[in-house]
Amino acid sequence: MPKPQNHQAQDGLYQFIESQGDMFRTYYRRGETLYCFQRDNSRGSAILTGSCEISFYECTDAGEPLCVVATPADDRFDRVVMPALRASSDF
């Protein structure tokens, strides 16, 4: 996972890194820790109904979601980009 480029480190802000539409993830970094928003279909019925939830995760250095963490307020992000909500078959 890349480190933020061309960004001035702003104290305490989550810095946008990239969005991966195929994985329904949007990555942010705060300090040395990587985070992501990810579409969450873990409830099973979400796939059938087309509904979904977005969760905020702390990630491994490789970018894999590790655990759900509390979602910070919007003003704690340098830029808010949410992952795509549609399944790839909908495109």
N, C-alpha and C positions, 0 to 999 in steps of 0.2 A: 504494500500500500504506500503510495507516495506521500511525502511530507508536503505541507502547504508551500506553494511557490508564489512569489510576487504578493505576498500578504505581509503587512506589518503586524507583528504580534500585538494584539490588543488585550490588555489585562482581563482575564476571566472570560473572554468570548470564545464560543465554539466556532472554529474556522471551517468553512465549507471546503471539502477536498474534491469530491466527485460524486456523480450520480451514476449508478449502474442499473439501467432499465431492465436488463435481462434478469437481474437478481432482485429487483424491486427494492434496492438499497440506495440510501443517500448517506455519504460519509462526512463526518466532521472530526476535527481534532481539537482538543483543549489540552495545552501543555504537551506531554508525551503520550497522552491516552487517546485512543481512537474510539469513536462512537459511530453508530449508524441508526437511521430510521429504517425500519423494514416492515413490509407488509406481513401481517401475521394471520395465517390460515389455520392455526393450530386447533381451532375449535371444530374442525371437520365440516360443519354445516356451511361455513363461509364459502367453500368451493361450490356447493350446490346452489346457494342463494345469490352468489355474486357479491355478497357483502364482505367487507374485510375491516380489519383494524390495523392501525399503524402503531408499532411499539418502538421505543428508544432503547438501544442496547449499548453496553460497553463491549468493545470488540478486542480480539486478539491482535497482535501486531500484523498478522496475515490478513486481517479484515473479516474474520469469522465472528458472528455474534456470540458473545460469551454469556451475558446475563442481562435481563431487563433492568433498567435503572429509571429513576424518576425523570420525566421529561422537563427540561428547564423552560422558563418563560421565553417567548419569542425574542425579546430584547437581549437575550444572552447569546444570540447567534449573529455572526457577521452577515449572514444571508440565509434565508429560509427557503429550502428546496425540498419538497416532499416527493417521495418515490411514486412512480406510476401506480395507479390502482387497478388498471385493467390487466387481465391475463394476456400473455403474448399471443394467444389464439384470437384475441379480439382485434388485433391490429389489421 
